[in-house]
Amino acid sequence: MEYLEDANAALFDVEIKGFELYRSTDGKKWTRTHSDYIDDVYYSYGYYFGQLAVHPEDPQIVYALGMPIVKSVDGGKTWSGANGDNVHADHHSMWINPNRPDHLINGNDGGVNISYDGGAHWIKCNMPPVGQFYAVAADDHPDGYRVYGGLQDNGSWRGPHDYEPSSGWQQDGDYPYDMLFGGDGMQVQVDPRDHETVYVGFQFGNYYRLNPKEGSRTYITPKHALGQRP
């Protein structure tokens, strides 16, 4: 059993209460709004970005921001997802338009999303493009060096050194930077012998060797021997 343990499973594959919502009308007595677990809002501890947003005209409509967005229209008794297409996970902030409450602006780990129908559908705002790199690297490709980076919660990417940011790529649909791997993109290194073999990692020490040109991908994180603790 100990041989099969790993940090990722230990964090996520456990029974937790997760998100709970309590309400007070006088600030003295608080009552939980729901009787059942509200699943899939947090997958472990309550993350630092957990926030609530309440409809300015109808307190029965509540948005809870966790890894996804969930929405209640009955004061927190029941909940349903409000993510739609084009919405990243890990939500930090939401603004509700007081003059048009179905107009929402959400800030998350993928940028900014806007909804005009209370979260049923979302627009992803790519301008200006923003991101947080843990680390960057470069190769020595004969056609011109390429830049690599591990983006917080947005994978590992590669692109040309001479790319000038613009919205022109939206016309032809070919964005100059390509995603190499997912997860929390972290350290990236390139093999100087071929400028194609790339080493990328993500959270909990998971690392891969891959070659995008060949389409190969190999998991290289060292594993403990049978009988040893992880």
PyMOL commands that set and color helices and strands:
alter all, ss='L'
color gray80, all
select helices_A, chain A and resi 2-4+7-12+169-172
alter helices_A, ss='H'
color red, helices_A
select strands_A, chain A and resi 22-23+31-32+51-54+62-65+69-72+80-81+91-96+104-108+111-115+123-125+133-138+146-151+155-160+178-181+188-190+198-202+206-211+216-219
alter strands_A, ss='S'
color yellow, strands_A
deselect
rebuild
show_as cartoon
